[in-house]
């Protein structure tokens, strides 16, 4: 699984959780391309959005994370890097 695929999984999980910033076309495309990042705190995810993101990560990559674990990551890019590490990408 390459980094672009992982980033797409993250965006789709955020969109499923109705995180507004993730569905903006300019952010979506740039994040998937790896040219922008966002602090997780700046996404203002509620508990449902965090759960949707974790579900998308597990279904898309096989990496299991609990919503509370998301707090360990400073940014979406950090989260993508951890998923890549765990999947051997």
C-alpha angles and dihedrals in degrees: 000000000000128000094256091056091049092049090050090053090052093050092047090050091051091048090051087054091051094243101168099208092055094059096051105111095225094053095039096055095040094049092049089049090050096240098115136033135189134211108246090230090058090061090065094214119188121212093271092052091050091051092048090050092050091048091050091049093051096044094043101040109012091241112133118212130167116226090246090060091064088077089071091069122076096200145009088255090057089050091049090051091052092050090049090051093050094047094044092242 
